[in-house]
Amino acid sequence: MEFALIPIGALFALMALCTILGEILPETVITIIDAILMTIAHLVLIIGFLAFGVVCFFSTSLSMLYFF
């Protein structure tokens, strides 16, 4: 489960780098890069939560079938 946090941490590190590069590059470029990175980060979180929910659902249903 901890490995799922690595890409999210990498994305936030890239966003921090964009903040640093904001002093050099134009604001429009940084805004576009930041928006793309935030979209990817949210998609990773949503897919992770959905996968976790599916695993919990199936593990619960299988254990209930086993007991009944």
PDB file with one MODEL, atoms N, CA, C and O in Angstrom:
MODEL        1
ATOM      1  N   MET A   1       0.832  -1.198   0.000  1.00  0.00           N
ATOM      2  CA  MET A   1       0.000   0.000   0.000  1.00  0.00           C
ATOM      3  C   MET A   1       0.874   1.258   0.000  1.00  0.00           C
ATOM      4  O   MET A   1       0.498   2.292  -0.552  1.00  0.00           O
ATOM      5  N   GLU A   2       2.041   1.147   0.628  1.00  0.00           N
ATOM      6  CA  GLU A   2       2.906   2.329   0.701  1.00  0.00           C
ATOM      7  C   GLU A   2       3.444   2.719  -0.669  1.00  0.00           C
ATOM      8  O   GLU A   2       3.749   3.887  -0.913  1.00  0.00           O
ATOM      9  N   PHE A   3       3.560   1.737  -1.566  1.00  0.00           N
ATOM     10  CA  PHE A   3       4.103   2.020  -2.890  1.00  0.00           C
ATOM     11  C   PHE A   3       3.174   2.913  -3.703  1.00  0.00           C
ATOM     12  O   PHE A   3       3.611   3.579  -4.642  1.00  0.00           O
ATOM     13  N   ALA A   4       1.890   2.928  -3.344  1.00  0.00           N
ATOM     14  CA  ALA A   4       0.935   3.782  -4.066  1.00  0.00           C
ATOM     15  C   ALA A   4       1.213   5.254  -3.799  1.00  0.00           C
ATOM     16  O   ALA A   4       0.805   6.111  -4.583  1.00  0.00           O
ATOM     17  N   LEU A   5       1.900   5.558  -2.708  1.00  0.00           N
ATOM     18  CA  LEU A   5       2.173   6.955  -2.366  1.00  0.00           C
ATOM     19  C   LEU A   5       3.365   7.526  -3.120  1.00  0.00           C
ATOM     20  O   LEU A   5       3.538   8.744  -3.172  1.00  0.00           O
ATOM     21  N   ILE A   6       4.192   6.657  -3.706  1.00  0.00           N
ATOM     22  CA  ILE A   6       5.396   7.126  -4.396  1.00  0.00           C
ATOM     23  C   ILE A   6       5.066   8.008  -5.594  1.00  0.00           C
ATOM     24  O   ILE A   6       5.654   9.082  -5.717  1.00  0.00           O
ATOM     25  N   PRO A   7       4.129   7.599  -6.513  1.00  0.00           N
ATOM     26  CA  PRO A   7       3.838   8.494  -7.635  1.00  0.00           C
ATOM     27  C   PRO A   7       3.192   9.794  -7.199  1.00  0.00           C
ATOM     28  O   PRO A   7       3.419  10.840  -7.807  1.00  0.00           O
ATOM     29  N   ILE A   8       2.384   9.734  -6.142  1.00  0.00           N
ATOM     30  CA  ILE A   8       1.740  10.953  -5.661  1.00  0.00           C
ATOM     31  C   ILE A   8       2.798  11.903  -5.106  1.00  0.00           C
ATOM     32  O   ILE A   8       2.752  13.106  -5.363  1.00  0.00           O
ATOM     33  N   GLY A   9       3.748  11.364  -4.347  1.00  0.00           N
ATOM     34  CA  GLY A   9       4.834  12.189  -3.826  1.00  0.00           C
ATOM     35  C   GLY A   9       5.676  12.786  -4.939  1.00  0.00           C
ATOM     36  O   GLY A   9       6.118  13.931  -4.852  1.00  0.00           O
ATOM     37  N   ALA A  10       5.897  11.993  -5.995  1.00  0.00           N
ATOM     38  CA  ALA A  10       6.669  12.499  -7.132  1.00  0.00           C
ATOM     39  C   ALA A  10       5.931  13.639  -7.825  1.00  0.00           C
ATOM     40  O   ALA A  10       6.546  14.618  -8.247  1.00  0.00           O
ATOM     41  N   LEU A  11       4.619  13.510  -7.940  1.00  0.00           N
ATOM     42  CA  LEU A  11       3.835  14.583  -8.574  1.00  0.00           C
ATOM     43  C   LEU A  11       3.886  15.863  -7.742  1.00  0.00           C
ATOM     44  O   LEU A  11       4.024  16.958  -8.289  1.00  0.00           O
ATOM     45  N   PHE A  12       3.774  15.724  -6.428  1.00  0.00           N
ATOM     46  CA  PHE A  12       3.835  16.915  -5.585  1.00  0.00           C
ATOM     47  C   PHE A  12       5.232  17.533  -5.599  1.00  0.00           C
ATOM     48  O   PHE A  12       5.379  18.749  -5.482  1.00  0.00           O
ATOM     49  N   ALA A  13       6.262  16.683  -5.744  1.00  0.00           N
ATOM     50  CA  ALA A  13       7.620  17.219  -5.873  1.00  0.00           C
ATOM     51  C   ALA A  13       7.762  17.996  -7.176  1.00  0.00           C
ATOM     52  O   ALA A  13       8.419  19.037  -7.208  1.00  0.00           O
ATOM     53  N   LEU A  14       7.149  17.497  -8.256  1.00  0.00           N
ATOM     54  CA  LEU A  14       7.163  18.232  -9.523  1.00  0.00           C
ATOM     55  C   LEU A  14       6.413  19.557  -9.410  1.00  0.00           C
ATOM     56  O   LEU A  14       6.812  20.557 -10.006  1.00  0.00           O
ATOM     57  N   MET A  15       5.323  19.559  -8.641  1.00  0.00           N
ATOM     58  CA  MET A  15       4.584  20.807  -8.463  1.00  0.00           C
ATOM     59  C   MET A  15       5.425  21.809  -7.659  1.00  0.00           C
ATOM     60  O   MET A  15       5.387  23.010  -7.926  1.00  0.00           O
ATOM     61  N   ALA A  16       6.176  21.315  -6.683  1.00  0.00           N
ATOM     62  CA  ALA A  16       7.061  22.208  -5.940  1.00  0.00           C
ATOM     63  C   ALA A  16       8.157  22.756  -6.851  1.00  0.00           C
ATOM     64  O   ALA A  16       8.539  23.920  -6.738  1.00  0.00           O
ATOM     65  N   LEU A  17       8.659  21.913  -7.753  1.00  0.00           N
ATOM     66  CA  LEU A  17       9.650  22.362  -8.728  1.00  0.00           C
ATOM     67  C   LEU A  17       9.056  23.437  -9.641  1.00  0.00           C
ATOM     68  O   LEU A  17       9.737  24.393 -10.011  1.00  0.00           O
ATOM     69  N   CYS A  18       7.786  23.271  -9.996  1.00  0.00           N
ATOM     70  CA  CYS A  18       7.120  24.291 -10.814  1.00  0.00           C
ATOM     71  C   CYS A  18       7.036  25.617 -10.069  1.00  0.00           C
ATOM     72  O   CYS A  18       7.147  26.683 -10.675  1.00  0.00           O
ATOM     73  N   THR A  19       6.844  25.552  -8.771  1.00  0.00           N
ATOM     74  CA  THR A  19       6.813  26.774  -7.978  1.00  0.00           C
ATOM     75  C   THR A  19       8.162  27.473  -8.008  1.00  0.00           C
ATOM     76  O   THR A  19       8.239  28.697  -8.118  1.00  0.00           O
ATOM     77  N   ILE A  20       9.229  26.680  -7.909  1.00  0.00           N
ATOM     78  CA  ILE A  20      10.577  27.249  -7.968  1.00  0.00           C
ATOM     79  C   ILE A  20      10.857  27.828  -9.356  1.00  0.00           C
ATOM     80  O   ILE A  20      11.416  28.916  -9.491  1.00  0.00           O
ATOM     81  N   LEU A  21      10.449  27.066 -10.393  1.00  0.00           N
ATOM     82  CA  LEU A  21      10.669  27.537 -11.762  1.00  0.00           C
ATOM     83  C   LEU A  21       9.769  28.713 -12.121  1.00  0.00           C
ATOM     84  O   LEU A  21       9.986  29.376 -13.136  1.00  0.00           O
ATOM     85  N   GLY A  22       8.773  28.970 -11.303  1.00  0.00           N
ATOM     86  CA  GLY A  22       7.869  30.088 -11.553  1.00  0.00           C
ATOM     87  C   GLY A  22       8.575  31.423 -11.579  1.00  0.00           C
ATOM     88  O   GLY A  22       8.085  32.383 -12.174  1.00  0.00           O
ATOM     89  N   GLU A  23       9.728  31.483 -10.932  1.00  0.00           N
ATOM     90  CA  GLU A  23      10.513  32.717 -10.946  1.00  0.00           C
ATOM     91  C   GLU A  23      11.196  32.927 -12.296  1.00  0.00           C
ATOM     92  O   GLU A  23      11.525  34.055 -12.664  1.00  0.00           O
ATOM     93  N   ILE A  24      11.407  31.824 -13.036  1.00  0.00           N
ATOM     94  CA  ILE A  24      12.145  31.902 -14.296  1.00  0.00           C
ATOM     95  C   ILE A  24      11.191  31.909 -15.497  1.00  0.00           C
ATOM     96  O   ILE A  24      11.274  32.773 -16.369  1.00  0.00           O
ATOM     97  N   LEU A  25      10.284  30.924 -15.518  1.00  0.00           N
ATOM     98  CA  LEU A  25       9.391  30.759 -16.664  1.00  0.00           C
ATOM     99  C   LEU A  25       8.184  31.691 -16.561  1.00  0.00           C
ATOM    100  O   LEU A  25       7.866  32.180 -15.477  1.00  0.00           O
ATOM    101  N   PRO A  26       7.514  31.937 -17.688  1.00  0.00           N
ATOM    102  CA  PRO A  26       6.289  32.749 -17.639  1.00  0.00           C
ATOM    103  C   PRO A  26       5.191  32.060 -16.823  1.00  0.00           C
ATOM    104  O   PRO A  26       5.158  30.835 -16.708  1.00  0.00           O
ATOM    105  N   GLU A  27       4.311  32.863 -16.270  1.00  0.00           N
ATOM    106  CA  GLU A  27       3.248  32.346 -15.401  1.00  0.00           C
ATOM    107  C   GLU A  27       2.311  31.402 -16.149  1.00  0.00           C
ATOM    108  O   GLU A  27       1.807  30.444 -15.563  1.00  0.00           O
ATOM    109  N   THR A  28       2.072  31.656 -17.423  1.00  0.00           N
ATOM    110  CA  THR A  28       1.147  30.813 -18.192  1.00  0.00           C
ATOM    111  C   THR A  28       1.662  29.387 -18.316  1.00  0.00           C
ATOM    112  O   THR A  28       0.893  28.434 -18.185  1.00  0.00           O
ATOM    113  N   VAL A  29       2.954  29.236 -18.566  1.00  0.00           N
ATOM    114  CA  VAL A  29       3.542  27.899 -18.702  1.00  0.00           C
ATOM    115  C   VAL A  29       3.427  27.137 -17.390  1.00  0.00           C
ATOM    116  O   VAL A  29       3.074  25.958 -17.384  1.00  0.00           O
ATOM    117  N   ILE A  30       3.718  27.798 -16.293  1.00  0.00           N
ATOM    118  CA  ILE A  30       3.660  27.156 -14.976  1.00  0.00           C
ATOM    119  C   ILE A  30       2.219  26.772 -14.643  1.00  0.00           C
ATOM    120  O   ILE A  30       1.979  25.701 -14.085  1.00  0.00           O
ATOM    121  N   THR A  31       1.264  27.630 -14.978  1.00  0.00           N
ATOM    122  CA  THR A  31      -0.144  27.324 -14.699  1.00  0.00           C
ATOM    123  C   THR A  31      -0.592  26.087 -15.469  1.00  0.00           C
ATOM    124  O   THR A  31      -1.300  25.239 -14.924  1.00  0.00           O
ATOM    125  N   ILE A  32      -0.187  25.978 -16.723  1.00  0.00           N
ATOM    126  CA  ILE A  32      -0.569  24.823 -17.533  1.00  0.00           C
ATOM    127  C   ILE A  32       0.064  23.547 -16.987  1.00  0.00           C
ATOM    128  O   ILE A  32      -0.617  22.530 -16.852  1.00  0.00           O
ATOM    129  N   ILE A  33       1.360  23.587 -16.672  1.00  0.00           N
ATOM    130  CA  ILE A  33       2.045  22.404 -16.125  1.00  0.00           C
ATOM    131  C   ILE A  33       1.431  22.001 -14.794  1.00  0.00           C
ATOM    132  O   ILE A  33       1.217  20.815 -14.541  1.00  0.00           O
ATOM    133  N   ASP A  34       1.146  22.981 -13.941  1.00  0.00           N
ATOM    134  CA  ASP A  34       0.568  22.704 -12.631  1.00  0.00           C
ATOM    135  C   ASP A  34      -0.824  22.091 -12.770  1.00  0.00           C
ATOM    136  O   ASP A  34      -1.171  21.173 -12.027  1.00  0.00           O
ATOM    137  N   ALA A  35      -1.614  22.583 -13.704  1.00  0.00           N
ATOM    138  CA  ALA A  35      -2.953  22.029 -13.911  1.00  0.00           C
ATOM    139  C   ALA A  35      -2.881  20.578 -14.391  1.00  0.00           C
ATOM    140  O   ALA A  35      -3.665  19.737 -13.952  1.00  0.00           O
ATOM    141  N   ILE A  36      -1.944  20.290 -15.287  1.00  0.00           N
ATOM    142  CA  ILE A  36      -1.784  18.916 -15.768  1.00  0.00           C
ATOM    143  C   ILE A  36      -1.352  17.995 -14.631  1.00  0.00           C
ATOM    144  O   ILE A  36      -1.882  16.894 -14.487  1.00  0.00           O
ATOM    145  N   LEU A  37      -0.394  18.440 -13.828  1.00  0.00           N
ATOM    146  CA  LEU A  37       0.079  17.611 -12.714  1.00  0.00           C
ATOM    147  C   LEU A  37      -1.008  17.383 -11.673  1.00  0.00           C
ATOM    148  O   LEU A  37      -1.129  16.283 -11.133  1.00  0.00           O
ATOM    149  N   MET A  38      -1.801  18.416 -11.386  1.00  0.00           N
ATOM    150  CA  MET A  38      -2.895  18.255 -10.420  1.00  0.00           C
ATOM    151  C   MET A  38      -3.944  17.286 -10.945  1.00  0.00           C
ATOM    152  O   MET A  38      -4.496  16.495 -10.179  1.00  0.00           O
ATOM    153  N   THR A  39      -4.224  17.339 -12.243  1.00  0.00           N
ATOM    154  CA  THR A  39      -5.184  16.405 -12.831  1.00  0.00           C
ATOM    155  C   THR A  39      -4.687  14.970 -12.703  1.00  0.00           C
ATOM    156  O   THR A  39      -5.450  14.074 -12.344  1.00  0.00           O
ATOM    157  N   ILE A  40      -3.413  14.754 -12.996  1.00  0.00           N
ATOM    158  CA  ILE A  40      -2.839  13.408 -12.876  1.00  0.00           C
ATOM    159  C   ILE A  40      -2.875  12.940 -11.422  1.00  0.00           C
ATOM    160  O   ILE A  40      -3.204  11.786 -11.146  1.00  0.00           O
ATOM    161  N   ALA A  41      -2.536  13.835 -10.497  1.00  0.00           N
ATOM    162  CA  ALA A  41      -2.537  13.459  -9.077  1.00  0.00           C
ATOM    163  C   ALA A  41      -3.942  13.075  -8.608  1.00  0.00           C
ATOM    164  O   ALA A  41      -4.106  12.108  -7.864  1.00  0.00           O
ATOM    165  N   HIS A  42      -4.942  13.823  -9.037  1.00  0.00           N
ATOM    166  CA  HIS A  42      -6.308  13.496  -8.634  1.00  0.00           C
ATOM    167  C   HIS A  42      -6.774  12.188  -9.262  1.00  0.00           C
ATOM    168  O   HIS A  42      -7.468  11.403  -8.616  1.00  0.00           O
ATOM    169  N   LEU A  43      -6.400  11.950 -10.510  1.00  0.00           N
ATOM    170  CA  LEU A  43      -6.767  10.679 -11.142  1.00  0.00           C
ATOM    171  C   LEU A  43      -6.124   9.495 -10.428  1.00  0.00           C
ATOM    172  O   LEU A  43      -6.761   8.457 -10.247  1.00  0.00           O
ATOM    173  N   VAL A  44      -4.865   9.647 -10.021  1.00  0.00           N
ATOM    174  CA  VAL A  44      -4.183   8.574  -9.286  1.00  0.00           C
ATOM    175  C   VAL A  44      -4.895   8.314  -7.961  1.00  0.00           C
ATOM    176  O   VAL A  44      -5.088   7.161  -7.576  1.00  0.00           O
ATOM    177  N   LEU A  45      -5.285   9.377  -7.265  1.00  0.00           N
ATOM    178  CA  LEU A  45      -5.993   9.202  -5.997  1.00  0.00           C
ATOM    179  C   LEU A  45      -7.344   8.536  -6.192  1.00  0.00           C
ATOM    180  O   LEU A  45      -7.704   7.628  -5.443  1.00  0.00           O
ATOM    181  N   ILE A  46      -8.100   8.984  -7.201  1.00  0.00           N
ATOM    182  CA  ILE A  46      -9.432   8.421  -7.441  1.00  0.00           C
ATOM    183  C   ILE A  46      -9.334   6.949  -7.816  1.00  0.00           C
ATOM    184  O   ILE A  46     -10.085   6.124  -7.297  1.00  0.00           O
ATOM    185  N   ILE A  47      -8.406   6.614  -8.720  1.00  0.00           N
ATOM    186  CA  ILE A  47      -8.246   5.216  -9.129  1.00  0.00           C
ATOM    187  C   ILE A  47      -7.791   4.362  -7.939  1.00  0.00           C
ATOM    188  O   ILE A  47      -8.234   3.224  -7.781  1.00  0.00           O
ATOM    189  N   GLY A  48      -6.903   4.917  -7.105  1.00  0.00           N
ATOM    190  CA  GLY A  48      -6.455   4.187  -5.924  1.00  0.00           C
ATOM    191  C   GLY A  48      -7.580   3.911  -4.940  1.00  0.00           C
ATOM    192  O   GLY A  48      -7.685   2.808  -4.403  1.00  0.00           O
ATOM    193  N   PHE A  49      -8.430   4.924  -4.699  1.00  0.00           N
ATOM    194  CA  PHE A  49      -9.556   4.723  -3.777  1.00  0.00           C
ATOM    195  C   PHE A  49     -10.560   3.733  -4.350  1.00  0.00           C
ATOM    196  O   PHE A  49     -11.109   2.915  -3.611  1.00  0.00           O
ATOM    197  N   LEU A  50     -10.810   3.793  -5.665  1.00  0.00           N
ATOM    198  CA  LEU A  50     -11.731   2.841  -6.279  1.00  0.00           C
ATOM    199  C   LEU A  50     -11.189   1.417  -6.200  1.00  0.00           C
ATOM    200  O   LEU A  50     -11.926   0.481  -5.891  1.00  0.00           O
ATOM    201  N   ALA A  51      -9.902   1.259  -6.479  1.00  0.00           N
ATOM    202  CA  ALA A  51      -9.303  -0.076  -6.405  1.00  0.00           C
ATOM    203  C   ALA A  51      -9.355  -0.608  -4.978  1.00  0.00           C
ATOM    204  O   ALA A  51      -9.627  -1.789  -4.762  1.00  0.00           O
ATOM    205  N   PHE A  52      -9.093   0.265  -4.001  1.00  0.00           N
ATOM    206  CA  PHE A  52      -9.148  -0.150  -2.600  1.00  0.00           C
ATOM    207  C   PHE A  52     -10.570  -0.566  -2.223  1.00  0.00           C
ATOM    208  O   PHE A  52     -10.762  -1.550  -1.508  1.00  0.00           O
ATOM    209  N   GLY A  53     -11.571   0.185  -2.703  1.00  0.00           N
ATOM    210  CA  GLY A  53     -12.968  -0.154  -2.427  1.00  0.00           C
ATOM    211  C   GLY A  53     -13.368  -1.479  -3.045  1.00  0.00           C
ATOM    212  O   GLY A  53     -14.080  -2.266  -2.422  1.00  0.00           O
ATOM    213  N   VAL A  54     -12.913  -1.733  -4.272  1.00  0.00           N
ATOM    214  CA  VAL A  54     -13.237  -2.997  -4.937  1.00  0.00           C
ATOM    215  C   VAL A  54     -12.609  -4.164  -4.183  1.00  0.00           C
ATOM    216  O   VAL A  54     -13.251  -5.194  -3.980  1.00  0.00           O
ATOM    217  N   VAL A  55     -11.360  -4.002  -3.772  1.00  0.00           N
ATOM    218  CA  VAL A  55     -10.685  -5.077  -3.026  1.00  0.00           C
ATOM    219  C   VAL A  55     -11.401  -5.334  -1.704  1.00  0.00           C
ATOM    220  O   VAL A  55     -11.610  -6.487  -1.325  1.00  0.00           O
ATOM    221  N   CYS A  56     -11.776  -4.267  -1.003  1.00  0.00           N
ATOM    222  CA  CYS A  56     -12.488  -4.445   0.275  1.00  0.00           C
ATOM    223  C   CYS A  56     -13.837  -5.117   0.060  1.00  0.00           C
ATOM    224  O   CYS A  56     -14.234  -5.994   0.828  1.00  0.00           O
ATOM    225  N   PHE A  57     -14.545  -4.696  -1.001  1.00  0.00           N
ATOM    226  CA  PHE A  57     -15.866  -5.274  -1.274  1.00  0.00           C
ATOM    227  C   PHE A  57     -15.756  -6.776  -1.542  1.00  0.00           C
ATOM    228  O   PHE A  57     -16.501  -7.571  -0.969  1.00  0.00           O
ATOM    229  N   PHE A  58     -14.820  -7.156  -2.418  1.00  0.00           N
ATOM    230  CA  PHE A  58     -14.711  -8.565  -2.764  1.00  0.00           C
ATOM    231  C   PHE A  58     -14.172  -9.398  -1.605  1.00  0.00           C
ATOM    232  O   PHE A  58     -14.582 -10.544  -1.416  1.00  0.00           O
ATOM    233  N   SER A  59     -13.265  -8.831  -0.840  1.00  0.00           N
ATOM    234  CA  SER A  59     -12.752  -9.611   0.294  1.00  0.00           C
ATOM    235  C   SER A  59     -13.843  -9.800   1.345  1.00  0.00           C
ATOM    236  O   SER A  59     -13.925 -10.852   1.978  1.00  0.00           O
ATOM    237  N   THR A  60     -14.684  -8.775   1.528  1.00  0.00           N
ATOM    238  CA  THR A  60     -15.782  -8.905   2.489  1.00  0.00           C
ATOM    239  C   THR A  60     -16.814  -9.903   1.993  1.00  0.00           C
ATOM    240  O   THR A  60     -17.286 -10.744   2.758  1.00  0.00           O
ATOM    241  N   SER A  61     -17.173  -9.812   0.691  1.00  0.00           N
ATOM    242  CA  SER A  61     -18.177 -10.746   0.177  1.00  0.00           C
ATOM    243  C   SER A  61     -17.682 -12.175   0.189  1.00  0.00           C
ATOM    244  O   SER A  61     -18.444 -13.093   0.495  1.00  0.00           O
ATOM    245  N   LEU A  62     -16.411 -12.378  -0.142  1.00  0.00           N
ATOM    246  CA  LEU A  62     -15.879 -13.742  -0.120  1.00  0.00           C
ATOM    247  C   LEU A  62     -15.837 -14.302   1.292  1.00  0.00           C
ATOM    248  O   LEU A  62     -16.117 -15.482   1.502  1.00  0.00           O
ATOM    249  N   SER A  63     -15.489 -13.464   2.258  1.00  0.00           N
ATOM    250  CA  SER A  63     -15.452 -13.965   3.635  1.00  0.00           C
ATOM    251  C   SER A  63     -16.862 -14.242   4.149  1.00  0.00           C
ATOM    252  O   SER A  63     -17.066 -15.167   4.936  1.00  0.00           O
ATOM    253  N   MET A  64     -17.840 -13.443   3.706  1.00  0.00           N
ATOM    254  CA  MET A  64     -19.223 -13.713   4.117  1.00  0.00           C
ATOM    255  C   MET A  64     -19.726 -15.015   3.491  1.00  0.00           C
ATOM    256  O   MET A  64     -20.436 -15.783   4.139  1.00  0.00           O
ATOM    257  N   LEU A  65     -19.356 -15.262   2.229  1.00  0.00           N
ATOM    258  CA  LEU A  65     -19.748 -16.519   1.587  1.00  0.00           C
ATOM    259  C   LEU A  65     -19.108 -17.713   2.289  1.00  0.00           C
ATOM    260  O   LEU A  65     -19.705 -18.784   2.396  1.00  0.00           O
ATOM    261  N   TYR A  66     -17.892 -17.508   2.760  1.00  0.00           N
ATOM    262  CA  TYR A  66     -17.191 -18.598   3.437  1.00  0.00           C
ATOM    263  C   TYR A  66     -17.884 -18.958   4.754  1.00  0.00           C
ATOM    264  O   TYR A  66     -18.014 -20.135   5.093  1.00  0.00           O
ATOM    265  N   PHE A  67     -18.328 -17.933   5.494  1.00  0.00           N
ATOM    266  CA  PHE A  67     -18.941 -18.190   6.792  1.00  0.00           C
ATOM    267  C   PHE A  67     -20.376 -18.686   6.667  1.00  0.00           C
ATOM    268  O   PHE A  67     -20.865 -19.406   7.537  1.00  0.00           O
ATOM    269  N   PHE A  68     -21.056 -18.301   5.580  1.00  0.00           N
ATOM    270  CA  PHE A  68     -22.451 -18.751   5.424  1.00  0.00           C
ATOM    271  C   PHE A  68     -22.464 -19.865   4.423  1.00  0.00           C
ATOM    272  O   PHE A  68     -23.525 -20.412   4.121  1.00  0.00           O
TER     273      PHE A  68
ENDMDL
END
